[in-house]
Amino acid sequence: MLKNLLVYFSYMISIVFLIPSIVVYINASGFKENQEEKEEIIDKIELVEQDEIKNKDVKNNVFEDYIVGVVGAEMPISFETEALKAQAVAARTYAYKRVDDINKPVDYKSIGQAYNSVEQMKQKWGSNFDTYYNKVKDAVYSTKGEIMTYNNEPIEAVFHSTSAGQTEVSENIWGKSLPYIKSVDSKVDEKAPNFVYTTSIPNSQIVDKINKEYGLDKNKIIETFQIGKRSDAGYVLNVSICGKNISAREIRTLFGLRSTNFTINKTKNSIDFTTKGYGHGAGMSQYGANFMAQEGKTYQEILMHYYDGISLQKVY
């Protein structure tokens, strides 16, 4: 009897101590599994968040990388960094006004700015590619998201290679007045290469093209060819031929002239057009920007000089 009681008590004591141990083990195992699952979920969440942040950066950079290609194509790599920055802001503003979604790949052909792909820049710069590409990229990314605005709206950030010493107002080029595209001094452009340039067009070519384009009397085209009005900045507004006024822009396009600031000299076999500057002459002069940068001007000062009353604003 006593022996049976001892066995019974021993059995009960074992159960009392054993059951908590089993419970603790089960709970510990369950906690470990839950914790591992929780940590795995946390890891996945963190990875998703990192990927989302990375994707956002990549999406934002799609547009910036396009601007790198524009600056690399539009401005000589030898130009000062502050000039490259000014070009980056101008190019970004010009494109930002025209692109509906900057997070999508840019159809550069539809925007109207010169553009070089990375491969084109590699071919152009050869062994200097890394140095030159980084120079352009640094200039672009140091102004990332920055555009020019007027009354809180992106401006038409037009630019050209070289002015004729004075930039032109927008209405004399496109017939539309833009309050921030004024005629400003840019005499520094006179130091640009080929600032004065003479193009000789054979009389026969002038007669054929004018006759074909406007149907004027072939026998009187050369004789009556003369410059009409000039703008206050010195650009030719129109040319008179056979009593017909033709815009200087059309003449420039027809004969491939460097600018509409020109004089003419008639010879026996040709008309010599002597131009000043290169481009339409409105907005920022790229060579002017570079000369200003060489004088110690910042890209902000350059932009404020060429675009009147504008503000610089970060849009992303």
Secondary structure, DSSP 4 states (H G I P E B T S, - for coil): -HHHHHHHHHHHHHHHHHHHHHHHHHHHHHHHHHHHHHHHHHHHHHHHHHHHHHHHHHHHHHHHHHHHHHHHHHS-TTS-HHHHHHHHHHHHHHHHTT-S-TTS---GGGTTS----HHHHHHHHGGGHHHHHHHHHHHHHTTTTEEEEETTEE----EESB-SSBPBPTHHHHS---TT----B-GGGGGSTTSEEEEEEEHHHHHHHHHHHH---TTTHHHH-EE--B-TTS-B-EEEETTEEEEHHHHHHHHT-S-S-EEEEE-SSEEEEEEESBS--BSEEHHHHHHHHHTT--HHHHHHHHSTT-EEEE--
